[in-house]
Amino acid sequence: MENPEKLYGLIGYPLGHSFSQNYFNQKFDAEGISARYVNFEIPDIADFKEVVASHPDLAGLNVTIPYKEQVIPYLDAIDEDAAKIGAVNVIKFIRERGKLTFKGYNSDIIGFSDSISPLLTPSRNRALVLGTGGAAKAVAQGLRNLGVEPVYVSRTARPGILTYADLTPEIMAAYKIIVNTTPLGMYPHVDEAPDIPYHLLTPEHLCYDLLYNPDVTMFMNRAARYGATVKNGLEMLLLQAFAAWNIWNDK
C-alpha cells in the first residue's frame, strides 16, 4: 500500500516568492518522496490553529516574518537554542498516543554554524555582527556555539553594542570575523554596503554576508579588495532547509 502524502508548509505574512516552497517541492520530486509543500499566508498568528485543524496530514511547518517570535506561545516545547534567541523557524509535529504536540527549533542557527565552521581559524575567535534583528541573534548564538565571541554593531548607540563609529583600528584588528545580517546591498540596491572601515581588513579577516542576491554583494566586493575571505548566505539557506527536513523526520 502506498504511503499517504505528507504535507509541509510555511506560515508568514505576506508570502511572495518562497525559497522553501521551491526547494522542498523540487526535493520531493527528485527523491520520489510522497509529500508536498505549500505556503500558508495567514494575516494573524491566531490563524495557526486553523491551519493545523484543517490540514490533518500536516507533518511540519517553517515559520517566517512576522511570526518567528509570535508563534512561541502556541508551542508545547522549544529547543534550547531557539529559546535563547526567542525565535522559531521550524515546528516539529509530534504525534504520540493520538495526541499532537508542537516543538519549535531554529534551523538558521544550524545552517549558519555548519556554513561558517570550515572557515574558522585560531585567530578568528571574535566576531562583529552587523545588525541586531532576528537574523543577527541567530548568527550570534551560532557563533557562541562554535566558541566565537560575538559583539553586535548597530547605527544606534546602546549598552553593550558597538556603533559603526566605534570600529577603530584596534577593534578591527581584534575581531577577525564580520557578519552582515542587515539588508544593505540586497538586490535591487546592489550599490549599498555597511559602513565599516574596509581599509582595515586583512587576509586574516572573514567577511560573511547573509545575503545571496546578488552572489557577490558590495560588502563582499569591498572586503575582497583587501584580501579578506568572503562568503555569501546561499549555503546557509540550503543548510537550514536541510536541517529543517532532519528535524521533521528525526524520530
Secondary structure, DSSP 8 states (H G I E B T S, - for coil): -----EEEEEEESS--S-HHHHHHHHHHHHHT-SEEEEEEE-SSGGGHHHHHHT-TTEEEEEE-TT-TTTTGGG-SEE-HHHHHHT---EEEEEEETTEEEEEEE-HHHHHHHHHHGGG--TT--EEEEE--SHHHHHHHHHHHHTT-EEEEEESS-BTTBEEGGG--HHHHHH--EEEE-S-TT-TT-TT------GGG--TT-EEEES--SSSS-HHHHHHHHTT-EEE-SHHHHHHHHHHHHHHHH--
